[in-house]
Every structure is written in C-alpha cells, then in structure tokens.
Amino acid sequence: MLAEKGFEVLFLGSGAHGAGTLDFPFHPKIRVKQLQFCEPGWRQKLHYAAFALWTLLWVLFWRPRWIYASDPLSCPVAALLSFVPGLRILYHEHDSPNVIPKSKSESFVMKPRRKVARKADICILPNEDRADRFKLQTGRERLVVCVWNCPALEEAVEKSALSDRNCFVIFFHGSIVPARLPLAVIEALKLLPDQVVLHVAGYETRSCWLCASLARPRQKIGR
C-alpha cells in the first residue's frame, strides 16, 4: 500500500517458524532484507538483540521518514528507534498481547509497548474494543485509529466457488490460533446444517492447531 502511494519501502524482518515459504511479490519500490530464523533458546535472544542493532544501523544509514512497526514483539526495537531525531513511527497492532503475560517474551515487550504507544505518531488497532483496552493499558492519550484486518481488494474473490450450492459462508481472516479461532467454533459447526461453511484464511505456524483438526475430520468437522 505504501509503495503504491509512491513511498520507497525497506522491509527489515526475521524468519519465523512455519513461514519459510512466505515471500513478498516483486515491487520496484520495495526492498526486502531479512535475517534467517533462529530456533528458540538463548541463541534466539542473542539473535533478537542482533536484529535490533541491525535495524538501528539500517535506519541511521537509510534515514527513512517513517517506521512501520507491527505487533508487540517489534516494540523493543521501535522504542530504541524512537530516539532517532526526526523519525516518525506508525505502530500497527494486529494481535494484542494477553492482559496477564503468559511468557517471558510477553513480559519483555510490555514496557516498550507502553513507550511506543505514547510516542508513536499513529497507532492502529483492528477494532474499537481493543483500541479502548490499548489506551487503558498503555496510557496513550492521543487518537487510536481503528482499521479492520481485511484482505486487499485485489485479494478478495468476487464470486465464491460455493455460491451455486446455496451455502451460508462464514469467512475468518486472521491468526489461526486458539485465542482468535477457538475449537468452540468447530464444535458449533457440527450442530449446523451442511449448508453452513467456514472459510479460514491464514497459514500454519507453531501454534496452528486448526490445520491438524481439519485434516482429521469427524462428524463433518471438515466441511
């Protein structure tokens, strides 16, 4: 979206478990720099520190006008970059952390998340309830913009392949994890007629249980 508006975009990221085959489509205004995935453990912690330093060096060298930081794990790096003079930050939180941290990584990002929330020029959340919780948790006093997590228009299918079957289609687009798409949804499908169909858009990660569930259908779970 930024490139189509005329921005020069440099994507700095790291590989993730289960996402090795994901790739950016070619665009003349987008460059992609990505570190390899590192398995969990003490090496991964050093890997994250190296990523933060690597990102800082790229920012100092490339001198961008805007930093787009996505989700809580980017916050320690974004908080570090917030000290660079003249740099503006857009923070977009697709998946919010748990209110009570369940892991050391979630605890690690809480303080930088509050700092980024207060200093960012723009904060984006996918719905109003989460935007309100975000402001309460972080103390942000400025506007939080609500933008739904939706596919781009060119990614949307104009006519469903199931439209001729008179099906009622439920479409889920987002993280395929228990917090976003609980097993209760699958259990509820068993109680509905066959004309009710669930479409899921996402990809398999370490915590993707739904793919395994649909691969072993029972009582029409896989419809």
HELIX and SHEET records of a PDB file:
HELIX    1   1 TRP A   42  TRP A   62  1                                  21    
HELIX    2   2 PRO A   72  SER A   74  5                                   3    
HELIX    3   3 CYS A   75  LEU A   81  1                                   7    
HELIX    4   4 LYS A  104  LYS A  119  1                                  16    
HELIX    5   5 GLU A  128  THR A  138  1                                  11    
HELIX    6   6 LEU A  153  GLU A  155  5                                   3    
HELIX    7   7 SER A  163  ARG A  165  5                                   3    
HELIX    8   8 LEU A  183  LEU A  189  1                                   7    
HELIX    9   9 LEU A  210  ALA A  215  1                                   6    
SHEET    1   A 2 VAL A   9  SER A  14  0                                        
SHEET    2   A 2 ILE A  30  LEU A  35  1                                        
SHEET    1   B 4 TRP A  66  SER A  70  0                                        
SHEET    2   B 4 ARG A  88  HIS A  92  1                                        
SHEET    3   B 4 ILE A 122  LEU A 125  1                                        
SHEET    4   B 4 VAL A 145  CYS A 146  1                                        
SHEET    1   C 2 PHE A 168  HIS A 173  0                                        
SHEET    2   C 2 VAL A 196  ALA A 201  1                                        
END                                                                             
